[in-house]
Amino acid sequence: MSVFRKRSKSDAQTEYTCNIRFLDDTETIQLTFKKDTLGQWLFDRVCEKLNLVEKDYFGLRYVDTENQRHWLDPLKSVYRQLKGLNKMVLCFRVKFYPEDPMKLHEEITRYYLFLQLRRDLHHGRLLCPHDESIQLAAYIIQSEVGDYDPQDHLPGYVSEFKMLPKQTPKHEEKIMEAHKALAGEVPADCEANFLRKAASMDTYGVDPHQVKDQRGDPLYLGVTHLGIMTFRGSRRTQLFKWNQIRRIAYEGKMFIIIYSGSEEEDAGSSKKDLNIAAVTLCFRDVKKHQTVGYKCLTAPAAKYLWRCAVEQQLFFTLSSSATAPKIRSGGSLFSRGSKFRFSGRCQNEAYEASENIHRSEPPFARTSSLPNFGKRNHGNEKNNTLIRDSRTTESFREEAAIDVPSSIVLGESPAITPTKEEVIEAGPQVKAPLASVEAFEEKIQKTVSAPVTAAQPPPAYKENGQVVKERPAVLETSIDETLPYEPNNTLEDSDEDRLVDKPNLDEQIKQLEEEIINPSFQKDLNLSPPEAVQPVAKETPKKEPVKTSSGVCVKAVMISVVIMLLLSMALFYVVFFSPIKHPIISKMRHSLAFLEPVKDLLIHKTNQVVGYFKK
């Protein structure tokens, strides 16, 4: 049987389906691809759906089976990257945050950047002072609901919008006061002001990576247009600018930065006299190539951080993508390491391409996180020609809306499952009549709730228009405290699709039937189990042994030792027994003259073996 199987034409023509999620989490689309489809083709189809031309700043992100995030490589096949995933889900996200957001030519591009920064603010990645966060939240409210009106915006309306990582009632009062002061601003102006203020912050564009320093203290490492920076507590502790970094590498779990002296020393030395400048130059040469390492949680996390850092450095520092070098790191004796090849355009080329866009501003629909919330009309909304519905085409209307529970977004324990009423209320509304199903549910509800008497539950809290089971406890302390930089890295986006999908109506009914049949459930409710129905014993799946990489390493070591022995024997034969009279071989014979006794011993033993077989 041949080891290499020839791929049939049917395999090449097999189509696969993946789901694409967007920044507003309101809708998703499905795209089909084949085994040889490249990531660039899939990304181009997504941008066509969004009517997006300035696409150099965006990308598609997914999560592998080990819960490690990755950016979809445009130069590799989609099937190769998503192979092994139970659900092929990719999320449209901002990959490169532009240094100046207002240099983006089209309003639709700035709107998608606004949606990404709003997510960053909500999940704690965009950390800012208290006053700045209040103003940013007020811009979001003004863009969502328009001017403040006491008839439509009753007390506590801000609490329905989840915008800050630790939002308290005192924060919401401040946000309401700031919202009142923004009367008359249209969504485009609010988003532009939001982008300008967010771009001036230290954590703008930071994709945080949790690492440990040399002493083992945990901290966060971020990669932005400025360089690589570290965050400890609530402040930025160090910044390695791109022009200081000489090399970026990784080895196992270690992420390594080799950098030179700071720009402040370079600028200060030019103002001193010659003698002091010479001393400064010598001192700078001593520490010219300093090395610092950070330990990541896993080896794949270190590799992902290395790829992100290298790609960000090339995007923001290259003058032309044609001069992008091929970079390799992580290689050792028994591994080839990883190599990276930059694709696409750099920031300078993206700016030039934006200036050459001559189409009229494309109309698009701004989505609301609270669709049923009362929204006032802006006074000059007629001048804002961008509030139109062009993206809601027939292909989008056919897709179901994504409903992300607030308890999941806030990072609560996924073990808390919502009740039947909450699941049905949060799910999509079904307009078709389901008389038999409703009657069956009503019957079950009466049977279950009749013998049970419990206290009335507290009023449900709403966040982003959804019912949450519990409101997170927040200390009612001073709101002027600076929060530590603790971004939610586990479930900060809907792209971390490691959660179980909400069951549909049929699955909910089936689950209720199984609960009623369960004897323990009937015992708690003082119900007698039906005689006709017997509980079905479920077979417990056998746990497969976890395969470790130790066997693979031992095998690689043994193969390497055997190869080295064979090469040594071949070299020994060429040097001592071959009639080759090459200068290099002669020099090697002279250098290895101390091995002549070994040669004589081998000849003697060989003659003995040959004589034994001749007898």
C-alpha positions, 0 to 999 in steps of 0.5 A, spaced: 500 500 500 502 506 498 504 511 503 502 517 499 495 517 496 493 521 490 488 526 491 482 524 487 478 530 483 472 529 488 476 531 494 478 537 490 471 539 488 468 538 495 465 544 498 465 546 506 461 551 509 464 557 514 460 562 518 462 569 518 461 574 524 461 581 524 463 587 529 456 588 531 454 581 532 447 582 529 448 578 523 452 572 520 453 570 513 455 563 510 461 562 505 463 556 501 470 554 499 474 548 497 480 545 499 485 549 495 481 556 496 486 561 499 484 565 505 485 572 501 479 569 496 475 568 503 477 575 505 475 579 499 468 575 499 467 578 506 469 585 504 465 585 498 459 583 502 460 589 507 462 594 501 468 595 504 474 598 500 479 600 505 480 593 507 488 593 509 486 594 516 482 588 517 482 581 518 479 574 519 480 571 526 478 564 529 480 560 535 483 553 534 481 546 538 486 548 543 483 555 544 488 559 541 486 565 537 489 566 530 489 570 524 487 567 517 493 567 513 491 569 506 497 565 503 495 559 505 488 555 504 482 556 508 481 548 509 488 547 512 488 552 517 480 550 519 481 543 519 479 539 525 474 545 528 467 542 529 465 549 527 468 553 522 467 560 525 471 566 523 470 573 525 471 580 522 476 584 526 480 590 526 487 587 525 491 594 524 489 600 528 491 606 523 495 611 527 491 616 525 483 614 524 481 620 521 486 619 515 481 613 513 477 616 507 471 613 507 465 613 513 464 606 513 471 604 514 471 609 520 464 606 522 467 599 523 473 602 527 468 605 531 465 598 532 471 595 534 474 600 539 467 600 542 468 592 543 475 594 546 472 599 551 467 594 553 472 588 554 477 593 558 482 593 552 481 600 551 483 602 558 483 610 559 482 615 565 475 616 568 473 622 565 475 620 558 471 613 559 465 617 561 466 622 555 467 616 550 460 612 553 456 619 552 459 619 545 456 611 544 449 613 547 448 619 543 450 615 536 445 610 539 439 614 541 440 621 539 439 627 543 437 626 550 429 627 551 426 626 558 420 623 555 423 617 552 430 616 556 427 615 563 431 615 569 436 609 569 436 608 561 444 608 561 444 602 565 441 598 559 447 599 555 454 596 557 459 600 555 465 600 561 468 594 564 466 595 571 460 600 570 456 602 576 450 607 577 455 612 579 458 612 572 451 611 569 449 618 572 455 621 569 454 618 562 447 621 562 450 628 564 455 628 559 449 625 554 445 631 555 451 636 553 451 632 546 445 635 543 445 636 536 451 631 534 449 626 529 452 619 529 458 621 524 460 627 528 460 622 535 464 617 532 469 621 529 470 625 536 470 618 539 476 615 534 480 622 536 479 621 543 481 613 543 487 614 538 490 619 543 490 613 549 496 609 551 492 602 550 489 604 543 490 598 538 492 594 544 491 586 543 493 584 550 497 578 551 498 575 558 506 574 559 511 573 565 517 577 566 524 575 568 521 574 576 515 571 574 510 577 575 504 577 571 503 582 566 500 584 559 504 585 553 501 589 547 503 590 540 501 597 537 503 602 531 508 605 536 511 598 538 511 593 543 509 595 550 508 592 557 502 594 562 503 592 569 497 594 574 494 601 571 500 604 567 504 602 562 511 600 564 515 600 558 515 601 550 520 598 545 519 603 539 519 599 532 526 603 530 529 601 537 527 593 536 533 590 532 530 583 532 524 579 535 524 571 536 521 566 540 523 559 543 518 555 546 514 559 551 519 565 551 518 571 547 525 575 546 526 582 544 533 584 542 533 592 542 538 598 542 538 605 546 532 609 546 531 615 542 532 620 548 539 618 549 540 619 541 537 626 541 540 628 548 547 626 545 547 631 539 546 637 544 553 636 548 560 637 547 564 632 543 567 629 549 561 628 553 558 625 546 563 620 545 562 618 553 555 617 551 556 613 545 561 608 548 556 607 553 550 606 548 554 601 544 555 597 551 548 596 551 546 597 544 544 590 543 540 588 550 535 582 550 529 581 554 525 575 554 517 574 556 514 567 558 508 566 555 502 561 557 503 556 552 508 555 546 502 556 541 501 563 545 508 565 544 508 563 536 502 567 535 505 573 539 511 573 535 507 573 528 503 578 531 509 583 533 513 581 526 506 583 522 505 589 526 512 591 525 512 590 518 506 594 516 507 600 520 515 601 518 515 598 511 515 604 506 513 599 500 511 591 501 515 589 496 521 590 500 518 585 506 524 580 508 522 573 510 523 572 517 524 565 521 524 564 528 523 558 533 528 553 530 532 548 533 536 541 532 530 537 532 525 543 529 525 547 523 522 553 526 517 558 524 517 562 518 513 568 516 512 572 509 508 579 509 502 579 505 498 585 503 500 593 503 503 597 508 500 603 512 504 608 507 501 604 501 494 603 504 494 611 505 496 612 498 490 607 496 485 611 500 487 618 497 485 614 490 478 612 492 474 616 487 467 613 488 461 617 492 460 615 500 457 608 500 450 608 504 450 603 510 446 602 516 448 603 523 446 597 527 443 598 534 445 594 540 438 596 543 433 595 536 427 597 540 430 602 544 426 609 543 431 613 539 430 621 537 430 624 530 437 628 530 435 635 528 440 635 522 439 628 520 437 630 513 444 632 512 447 625 514 446 622 508 450 616 511 444 613 515 441 609 510 440 601 509 444 599 503 448 593 507 441 590 509 441 586 502 437 580 501 443 575 502 443 579 509 436 578 511 436 571 509 441 570 515 439 569 522 441 574 527 446 572 532 444 573 540 450 573 544 448 572 552 450 578 556 452 573 562 457 570 557 460 577 554 461 579 562 466 573 563 461 569 568 461 562 569 459 558 563 456 553 568 450 557 569 445 555 564 439 560 563 432 557 565 427 555 559 423 562 560 430 566 559 432 562 553 425 563 549 425 570 551 432 571 548 431 567 542 429 569 535 421 570 535 417 565 531 411 567 527 409 561 525 403 558 529 405 552 533 399 550 537 401 543 539 407 545 541 405 551 545 399 546 548 405 541 550 409 546 553 403 549 557 402 542 560 409 541 562 409 548 565 403 546 569 405 539 571 412 542 574 410 548 577 404 546 581 407 542 587 413 547 588 412 554 592 418 558 591 419 566 593 419 570 587 425 572 583 428 579 583 427 583 577 431 581 572 436 586 569 437 588 562 444 589 559 444 591 551 437 589 551 438 582 554 436 579 560 441 577 565 441 572 570 445 576 575 448 583 575 455 583 577 457 585 584 461 592 584 463 596 590 460 602 590 466 606 592 469 612 589 469 612 581 475 616 580 479 610 582 484 608 576 482 601 574 488 596 573 489 593 566 485 587 566 482 585 559 478 579 558 482 575 554 478 569 555 471 571 552 472 578 550 469 577 543 464 572 539 470 569 535 471 565 541 466 560 539 467 555 544 460 555 547 455 551 546 449 554 541 443 555 545 438 549 543 432 551 539 425 550 541 424 542 539 431 541 543 428 545 549 422 540 549 426 534 548 430 536 554 424 538 559 421 531 557 428 528 559 428 532 566 421 529 567 422 522 566 428 523 571 427 519 577 431 524 582 427 530 578 420 526 580 422 525 587 424 532 588 417 534 586 413 528 589 411 525 582 410 518 581 414 515 575 410 513 569 410 506 568 410 506 560 416 510 560 423 507 563 429 511 563 434 510 558 441 508 561 446 512 557 453 509 556 459 513 558 464 514 553 470 511 554 476 516 555 481 516 550 488 516 553 491 523 552 497 523 547 503 526 549 509 529 545 514 525 549 514 519 544 515 523 538 521 527 541 524 520 543 523 518 536 526 524 533 532 523 538 533 516 536 533 517 528 538 523 529 543 519 533 542 513 528 543 518 522 549 521 525 552 514 526 551 513 519 555 519 517 560 518 521 562 511 519 561 514 512 566 519 513 571 514 517 571 510 511 572 515 506 578 518 510 582 512 511 580 506 506 578 510 500 583 512 494 581 519 494 587 524 494 583 530 494 587 536 498 581 536 503 581 529 504 589 529 505 588 534 510 583 530 514 587 524 514 593 528 517 589 531 522 586 524 524 592 521 524 591 519 532 585 514 529 590 510 525 590 504 531 582 504 530 584 503 523 588 497 524 584 494 529 578 494 524 582 491 519 585 486 523 578 484 526 575 484 519 580 479 516 579 475 522 571 475 520 573 473 513 578 467 515 572 464 519 567 464 514 572 461 509 574 455 513 
